[in-house]
Each structure stands twice: as C-alpha cells, then as structure tokens.
Amino acid sequence: MQEKEILKLSKDITNYIRDFDRCYDNAETLKDLGKEVDDLREQINRLEKADANDFYLERLKESHDMKAILYNELLKLHDQNIIILWQETSKI
C-alpha cells in the first residue's frame, strides 16, 4: 500500500470509530430516556387512579410529553447515525 492509501484508510477507520461511539452513546441515552418516560407514565397512571393534585399531575404530564418528544427526536438522530455508520463501513 502506498502512503496515501494508508492515510485514507486510517482516516476512514477513525471516522468509523467516531461514528460507532456516537451510535453507542445515543443508544445508551435512548435506553435511559425511555426508562424515564416509562417511569413517568407509571407515576401518572398511579396518580390518576388516586385522584391526586391536578396541578402536580399536569406538571408530570408536561414533563412526560417533553421527554417523549425528546426521545422520538433522538431516535430519529440515532437512525441517521446508523446510516452514517453503515456508509463508513463500506469505505473500509
């Protein structure tokens, strides 16, 4: 291999590792955020059954909705990162 080819391969491998790390970090964040959304949903269900304070319940619902939206947006980003990772794989 020529030096130019080796440098290109090294760059491609570096990019792949960076993108893989990004996918892994996003997957971990999705896992944690998904658990938070599920926990909030359970807490909301319990409070609705107990006829809890409406103000507190509405605040929990707002928090749940915001985290669910964030989860969905992060999931879209994760999908894009998987595509980028696949593209990087084809370069190596």
N, C-alpha and C positions, 0 to 999 in steps of 0.2 A: 504494500500500500504506500501510496505517496503521502507526503506530509499534509498536503491539502485535504486529501480524503480522510486522513486520521483526524484532523482538526474538525472537519464537518461531522464525522461520526461522534466525536467527543461532545460536540455542541448538541447533536441530536439526542444523545444519551442524557446529557444534563437537562435538556428540556423535558424529556420523558420523565425523569426522576422528579423534577419540579411539579409537573402536571399530576403525576401519581400521588405525590404528597398532598397536593391541593384536593384531589378527589378523596383521599383518605380523611383529611381534616373535615371536609364537608360532610362526609358520611357520619363521622363521629358527632358533628354538630347537629345533623338531622336526627340522629338517634336520641340525643339529649333533648332537643327541642320537641320531638314527637312525644317523648315521655312527659314533658311539662304540659303539653296540650292535653294529653290523656288524663293526667292528674287533675288539671283544672276542670275538665269535663266531668270527672267523677265528683269533684268537690261541688260543682254547680248542681249536679243531679241530687246529691245529698241535701244541699241547702234548699233546693226547690221542694223536696219532699217534707222538709222540716218547717216550711213557711218562714224562712229566715228573713232578715232585714233586706228590704228591696234595694236599698242604696248599695249595700255591700254586694248583693247578688249581681246587680247591674255592673258594678266595677269588675267583678270576676268575669262576667261575660265579655266585657270590653277587652280585658286582658287576654282572655281565651281567643277572641276573634283576631286580635292583633298578632298573637303568636301563631295562630293557624295561617294567617296571611303570610307572615314571615317564613313559616315552614314551606308553604307552597312556592314562594319565590326562590327560596334556597334550593328546593327540589329542582326547579327549572334550571338554575345555575349549575347544579350538580349534573344534570343531563347534558348540558353543554360541555362541561369539563370532561365527561366520559367520551364525548365525541372527539374533543381535542386530544385526549389521551390515545384514543384509537388512531387518530391521524398521526400522532407522534410515533406510535408503534410501527406504522407502515414505513416510516422513514429509516428505521433501524435495520 
